[in-house]
Amino acid sequence: MVNLHEKYSKRYRIGWDESRPRGGFKDPQLMTLRGRRGHVYVDGDKLCAALDCTVYLVNKVKKIPGVKILQYGDDGINFSFSEDSFRQIAKIIQLYRRKKLSEAHKEKLRKNLQKVRGMPQ
């Protein structure tokens, strides 16, 4: 089974499926990578994605090698793909990335926080 947290959490934001109970067990199968145009989820040993899309995006996805369309819907498609084509899929779905702060920006935030808390600098 593919663990999204182990493979992709340093670059992308991890979300949870809506069916997961609040505060419940963090099952790796319920992890998702959310994006502007859809999300990526795990189905057994393969990665799958749901794309909220237009015909243009569907045709773009179909051209990627290793993509298999699982289901057409009114508002998009569900498809599976190999890990080799993950970067291309991530670009199409526009997955949300984790914020990266520079060291200078982190230091500025620390100083501002110390001022607010009334701590000596």
N, C-alpha and C positions, 0 to 999 in steps of 0.2 A: 504494500500500500504506500502511496506517495504521501509524505508528510509535508504539507505546505509550509508549516512553521520552520522546519529544519532547512528547507531548500530556499525559500523565498522571503523570509521575514526581515532580512537585513535590507532588502531593497524595496519591498512592497508592503503595504498595510494589510494585516490579516483581519478578516471579519468572521462573523459566525452566521450560520444558517438560521433562519427565523424559527425553525422548529426546535432549536436548542432551548431547554428551560433556563430561565434567568438564574445565574449562579450555579448552574448544573455542572456536571462532569465535562471537562474540556476534551471531548472526543475529536481526534484529528480528522475523522470523516466529515465532521460538521464545519470545518474551516473553509472559508472562501476568500478569494482575492477579488475585491470589488473594483469596479472601474466605471468610467462615464457611460460606456455603451454596453455594459453587461458585467458578468462575473465569471470567475474560474472556480470550479469545485472538483472534488475527487470522487470518482466512481470506481471503487475497487483498485485495480493496479494501474488505471489510466487517468489522465487528466481530461476533464470535460469542461465545456464552457457554454454559457447561455448568452446570446447576443441579442440585445434589443436593437433592431437594425432596419436598414433600408436594403433594397435590392443591390445597390452598389457595394455595400459591405459584405453581403452574402457572396457575391461574385468574387470579391477580394479574398474571402476566407476559402472558397472552393479551390482557388489556384495554389494554395499552400499544400505542399506534399505531406501526406500522412493525416490529413483531415478527413474525418468521416462524419457526414451529416446524419444525426440520429433522429431529429424531429423538426418539422416545419410547424410554426405556429402563426397565429394572427399578428403577433407583435415581435417576432424574431425567430431565431433558430437555436437548437441545442446541437452541439457537435462535440466529438472527441478528437483528440490530437495527441501526438507524441511529444515528449519533453524536448526533442530536438527543435521543434517549431514553436517553442514557448515564447521566445522573444518577438517573433512576428505576430503572434496572437496578442501578446501584451500590448504591442504597439497599436493594433486595430481596436482592441477593447478600451485602450487608454486606462490601464490599471493605475490606481492611486499609489503614489510612492510615499515612502517614509520621509519625513523632513530631516535634512542634514544641516546642522549648524556649524559654522566655522568656529575655531577656538576663540577668535577675537570676539565674536558675537556671544559665545557662551560666557566669556569673562564679563562682558558688558551687562548681561542678564544677572550674573551673580552679584555684581556691584549694586545694581538697582534693587535686587532683592534684599541685600544687606541694609540698604537705606530704609526700605519699607519696614523691615523687622526691627530697626533701631540697633543693629549690631555694629560693633566697632569694625572699621575697615582695615 
